[in-house]
Amino acid sequence: MTEPAEAADEGATAAATAPNPAVASPAPPAPGGTRTAVLRSVTSRATAVGVIVSVLLILAIVFGSRLLENFDSALLPYAVATVFLAFGVAYRYTVWVSAPGARRLFKQGWRSFFSMANFRKGPTALPRMVATYLGFQKFLGARSYARWAAHQLIFWGCILASLITFPLTWGWFTFTSGTGSGPGYEMRIWGFKIIGFDSLNVLGWLMFHGLDIAAVLVIPGASYFLWRRMKDRGAITGQRFGYDLVPLIALIVISVTGLLLTFSSIFLHGGGYEFLGILHMVSVVFTLIYIPFGKFFHIVQRPAAVGMQLFKYTGRQDQEIFSCRRCEEPIDTGPYVENLRGTMRDLRLDFDEWAEYCPRCKRVLRGSAYLSHVKKGFK
């Protein structure tokens, strides 16, 4: 997961997304009737995709839990929230990739991914990009090592929590004991025994406290970003409470209430456990439903940017570097510049040739045009 407002790599998303994919028009400017028809078509398609994905998840829950034999009814609210999550993610993702820029780069990314020619030229390119761009997010380190470290804490904490929570919620993972109360347990996936362990040894402790470990990772990372958004003038100027602060607060509430549940069961003999359990459940359900429609949606978008990076990498391998038409400084790979021009044509922006100039030359040309055409009129 990436930090609100700061994790978007400008090359990965500037040309690929509209300012707000949730509400942005997925089609080029068109007459009113045509535009409305296009929007309805995209909405209908996105709704259909969302319903299909939700139904598939429900079927996966039913069959993965052996016809609900291993499904814990106490976790039903979490399971229902994940179904809503699946619908929302599928719906918004479909709308997002319907936008001309995102659709074009999405296709180019998959084409680069499945290209055998690209694989022969750089067989290790994709694993390295996944590790450095998605896993360790080295591009954040160029901005601030503190922000990179905090982001890593949130990222790996949420990954660990997701790997534990979702399978347990769906009834895919179960922990059973022949004696009913341990200490010997068996971990089963889809009903098949994977490993047996003693709950009193190190492995057993890690098995039963994985979510606590995730919470300990998330709390300092989210707290750092929350503190920064309260103190940094640049962050304060552009932040919105519901979009930038709520995700961080939700992560902290989930983590703190999860730790309090463990504290209650160990030190308070279950005192206040019911209230804490309800509070924890509400915060988790709210966050899961919030993901597709808020800042957290970039979690879903981020992997698509790897395809764009691969697309640019293969262009550099072919030495297809495009130079500025004015100063001849390198801009980017030839295929990427042509892809940007194609997107501008799709959007019916009648100045796609400007993609062939570097940022400095664009400013110079705009200044010259102003002096020769606008300023001239005031003489």
C-alpha positions in Angstrom: 0.0 0.0 0.0 1.3 3.5 -0.7 1.1 6.7 1.3 -1.8 9.0 0.5 -1.1 11.6 -2.2 2.6 10.8 -2.3 3.1 7.3 -3.6 1.9 7.9 -7.2 4.9 7.7 -9.6 4.3 10.5 -12.1 5.4 8.5 -15.0 3.2 5.6 -14.1 -0.1 7.5 -13.6 0.1 10.9 -15.2 -0.7 9.7 -18.7 -2.6 6.6 -17.6 -5.3 8.0 -15.3 -7.8 10.9 -15.3 -7.6 13.2 -12.2 -10.3 11.1 -10.4 -11.0 7.7 -12.0 -14.1 7.2 -10.0 -15.9 10.1 -11.7 -13.8 11.0 -14.7 -15.3 10.5 -18.1 -13.9 7.3 -19.7 -14.5 8.5 -23.2 -13.2 11.4 -25.3 -15.3 14.6 -25.5 -18.4 14.0 -27.5 -21.8 15.5 -28.1 -24.2 15.3 -25.1 -26.2 12.3 -26.3 -23.2 10.3 -27.4 -21.4 11.1 -24.2 -24.3 9.9 -22.1 -24.6 6.7 -24.1 -20.9 6.0 -23.6 -21.1 6.6 -19.9 -24.1 4.3 -19.6 -22.2 1.7 -21.6 -19.2 1.9 -19.3 -21.4 1.9 -16.2 -23.3 -1.2 -17.3 -20.1 -3.0 -18.2 -18.5 -2.1 -14.9 -21.6 -3.2 -13.0 -21.7 -6.6 -14.9 -18.0 -7.2 -14.1 -18.5 -6.3 -10.5 -21.4 -8.7 -10.2 -19.5 -11.5 -11.9 -16.5 -11.0 -9.6 -18.7 -11.0 -6.5 -20.5 -14.2 -7.5 -17.1 -15.9 -8.2 -15.9 -14.9 -4.8 -19.0 -16.2 -3.1 -18.6 -19.5 -4.9 -14.9 -19.6 -3.9 -16.0 -19.1 -0.3 -18.6 -21.8 -0.4 -16.4 -24.4 -2.1 -13.1 -23.3 -0.4 -14.7 -23.8 3.0 -16.1 -27.2 1.9 -19.7 -26.1 1.5 -19.4 -23.8 4.5 -18.3 -26.7 6.8 -15.2 -24.8 7.8 -16.8 -21.3 7.6 -17.0 -19.5 11.0 -20.4 -17.8 11.2 -18.9 -15.2 13.7 -16.8 -13.9 10.8 -19.8 -13.4 8.5 -19.7 -9.6 8.6 -16.1 -9.7 7.4 -16.9 -12.1 4.6 -19.9 -9.9 3.5 -17.5 -6.9 3.5 -15.0 -8.7 1.2 -17.9 -9.4 -1.3 -18.7 -5.7 -1.3 -15.0 -5.0 -1.7 -14.7 -7.4 -4.7 -17.7 -5.7 -6.4 -16.3 -2.2 -5.7 -12.8 -2.9 -6.9 -14.0 -4.7 -10.1 -16.5 -1.9 -10.8 -14.0 1.0 -10.4 -11.2 -0.8 -12.0 -13.3 -1.4 -15.1 -14.3 2.3 -15.2 -10.6 3.2 -14.8 -9.3 1.1 -17.6 -12.1 2.4 -19.8 -10.4 5.8 -19.8 -8.3 6.2 -23.1 -5.0 6.8 -21.3 -5.3 4.0 -18.8 -6.7 1.6 -21.5 -3.8 2.2 -23.9 -1.1 1.8 -21.2 -3.0 -1.2 -19.8 -2.9 -3.0 -23.2 0.8 -2.0 -23.8 1.7 -3.3 -20.3 0.1 -6.7 -20.9 1.6 -6.9 -24.4 5.1 -6.3 -22.9 4.4 -8.8 -20.2 3.5 -11.6 -22.6 6.2 -10.8 -25.2 8.7 -13.5 -25.7 11.0 -11.1 -27.4 11.0 -8.9 -24.3 11.6 -11.9 -22.1 14.7 -12.9 -24.1 16.1 -9.3 -24.0 15.5 -9.0 -20.2 14.5 -12.2 -18.5 15.1 -10.8 -15.0 13.4 -7.4 -15.8 9.9 -8.3 -14.5 11.0 -9.9 -11.2 13.3 -7.0 -10.5 10.6 -4.4 -11.2 8.1 -6.3 -9.0 10.6 -6.5 -6.2 11.9 -2.9 -6.4 8.8 -1.1 -7.6 6.0 -3.0 -5.8 7.8 -4.7 -2.9 10.5 -2.3 -1.7 9.2 0.8 -3.6 12.6 2.3 -4.0 11.2 5.3 -5.8 9.9 6.6 -2.4 13.4 6.6 -1.0 14.4 9.3 -3.4 11.9 11.6 -1.6 12.6 10.8 2.0 14.1 7.8 3.8 11.8 8.4 6.7 8.7 8.3 4.5 10.1 5.2 2.7 10.6 3.4 6.0 7.1 4.3 7.3 5.6 3.2 4.0 7.4 -0.1 4.2 6.0 -0.7 7.7 2.4 0.0 6.5 2.9 -2.0 3.3 4.3 -5.2 4.9 2.0 -5.0 7.9 -1.1 -4.8 5.6 0.3 -7.6 3.4 0.7 -9.8 6.4 -2.7 -8.9 7.8 -4.4 -9.6 4.4 -2.7 -13.0 4.0 -4.0 -14.0 7.4 -7.4 -12.3 7.5 -8.9 -13.1 4.1 -8.3 -16.8 4.1 -9.6 -17.1 7.7 -12.6 -15.0 6.9 -13.5 -17.2 3.9 -13.0 -20.4 5.8 -10.0 -21.4 3.7 -7.7 -21.6 6.7 -8.6 -23.5 9.8 -6.7 -24.4 13.0 -7.9 -27.5 14.7 -6.9 -29.4 17.8 -7.6 -33.0 18.7 -8.0 -32.1 22.3 -10.1 -29.0 21.7 -7.8 -26.7 23.7 -4.4 -27.5 22.4 -1.5 -27.2 22.7 -1.2 -29.3 19.6 -2.8 -27.8 16.5 -3.1 -28.5 12.8 -3.2 -25.9 10.2 -5.4 -26.9 7.2 -6.0 -25.2 3.9 -9.2 -26.1 2.1 -9.5 -28.9 4.5 -6.1 -30.4 3.8 -3.6 -30.6 6.5 -0.5 -28.5 5.8 1.4 -28.5 9.1 1.1 -29.5 12.7 2.6 -27.3 15.5 2.7 -26.7 19.2 1.0 -23.5 20.3 3.5 -23.1 23.1 6.6 -23.0 20.9 7.9 -20.2 18.6 6.1 -21.3 15.5 2.9 -21.6 17.4 3.3 -18.1 18.9 3.9 -16.7 15.4 0.9 -18.5 14.0 -1.5 -17.1 16.7 0.0 -13.6 16.9 0.6 -12.9 13.2 -2.1 -10.1 13.2 -0.5 -8.6 16.3 2.8 -8.4 14.5 1.0 -6.8 11.5 -0.5 -4.2 13.9 2.8 -3.4 15.5 4.2 -2.7 12.0 1.3 -0.6 10.8 0.8 1.7 13.9 4.2 3.5 13.7 4.0 3.8 9.9 0.5 5.2 9.9 1.2 7.4 12.9 4.2 9.0 11.1 2.2 9.9 8.1 -0.7 11.2 10.3 1.8 13.3 12.2 3.4 14.6 9.0 0.0 15.6 7.6 -0.7 17.6 10.8 2.7 19.4 10.7 3.9 19.7 7.1 2.6 22.8 5.4 2.7 21.3 1.9 0.6 18.3 3.0 -1.8 20.5 5.0 -2.5 22.7 2.0 -3.8 20.1 -0.3 -5.2 17.4 2.0 -8.8 16.4 2.5 -10.1 14.8 5.7 -12.1 12.0 4.1 -9.5 11.3 1.4 -6.2 11.7 3.1 -6.7 11.4 6.9 -9.5 8.8 7.2 -7.4 6.0 5.7 -4.6 6.6 8.2 -7.0 6.8 11.1 -8.8 3.6 10.0 -5.5 1.7 9.9 -4.6 2.9 13.4 -8.0 2.1 14.8 -7.9 -1.4 13.3 -4.4 -2.1 14.6 -5.0 -0.7 18.1 -8.3 -2.5 18.6 -6.7 -5.7 17.4 -3.9 -5.4 19.9 -6.4 -4.6 22.7 -8.3 -7.8 21.9 -5.1 -9.8 22.6 -4.4 -7.7 25.7 -8.0 -8.4 27.0 -7.8 -12.1 26.4 -4.3 -12.5 28.1 -4.3 -10.0 30.9 -8.0 -9.1 31.6 -9.4 -12.6 31.3 -11.7 -11.4 28.5 -12.8 -8.2 30.1 -14.3 -5.8 27.5 -13.6 -8.3 24.8 -17.1 -8.2 23.3 -17.1 -4.4 23.0 -13.6 -4.4 21.5 -14.6 -7.2 19.1 -17.5 -5.1 17.8 -15.4 -2.0 17.5 -12.7 -3.9 15.7 -15.2 -5.5 13.3 -16.9 -2.2 12.5 -13.5 -0.5 11.7 -12.4 -3.4 9.5 -15.7 -3.6 7.6 -15.7 0.1 7.1 -12.2 0.1 5.7 -12.9 -2.8 3.4 -15.9 -1.1 1.9 -14.0 2.2 1.7 -11.0 0.8 -0.3 -12.6 0.9 -3.8 -13.9 4.5 -3.4 -11.1 6.3 -1.6 -7.3 6.7 -1.4 -6.7 3.0 -0.9 -7.7 2.3 -4.5 -4.2 3.0 -5.6 -3.3 -0.4 -4.0 -5.2 -2.0 -6.9 -3.8 0.5 -9.5 -0.2 0.1 -8.5 0.5 -3.3 -10.1 -0.7 -2.0 -13.5 2.1 0.5 -13.3 4.7 -2.3 -13.4 3.5 -3.1 -16.9 4.1 0.5 -17.9 7.6 0.4 -16.4 8.3 -2.8 -18.4 7.0 -1.1 -21.5 9.4 1.8 -21.1 12.2 -0.6 -20.1 11.9 -2.6 -23.3 12.0 0.6 -25.3 15.2 1.6 -23.7 16.7 -1.8 -24.4 16.0 -1.3 -28.1 17.7 2.1 -27.8 14.5 3.8 -29.0 15.1 7.1 -27.2 13.1 10.0 -28.5 14.9 13.4 -28.5 13.3 16.8 -28.1 12.6 18.3 -31.5 13.9 21.7 -30.4 17.0 21.1 -28.1 17.5 17.4 -29.0 17.7 16.4 -25.3 16.4 12.9 -24.7 12.7 12.9 -23.5 11.7 9.2 -23.1 11.5 6.0 -25.1 10.1 6.4 -28.6 7.2 3.9 -28.1 6.2 5.8 -24.9 6.1 9.2 -26.6 4.1 7.7 -29.4 1.8 6.1 -26.9 1.3 9.5 -25.2 0.5 11.1 -28.6 -2.0 8.4 -29.3 -3.7 9.0 -25.9 -3.9 12.7 -26.7 -5.5 12.0 -30.0 -8.0 9.6 -28.3 -9.0 12.5 -26.1 -9.2 14.8 -29.1 -6.6 17.2 -27.8 -5.4 18.9 -30.9 -1.8 19.5 -29.8 -0.4 16.0 -29.5 2.8 17.2 -31.3 3.8 18.9 -28.1 4.6 15.5 -26.6 7.7 15.7 -28.8 9.2 18.6 -26.8 10.9 18.5 -23.4 9.3 20.4 -20.5 11.8 23.3 -20.8 11.2 23.8 -24.5 7.4 23.7 -24.0 7.7 26.6 -21.5 9.9 28.5 -24.0 7.5 28.0 -26.9 4.5 29.0 -24.8 6.4 32.2 -23.7 7.3 33.0 -27.3 3.7 32.4 -28.4 2.5 34.7 -25.7 4.9 37.5 -26.6 4.1 37.3 -30.3 0.4 36.8 -30.2 -1.1 38.0 -26.9 1.3 40.7 -25.8 1.3 42.1 -29.2 -2.3 43.0 -29.0 -1.8 45.4 -26.1 0.6 47.7 -28.1 
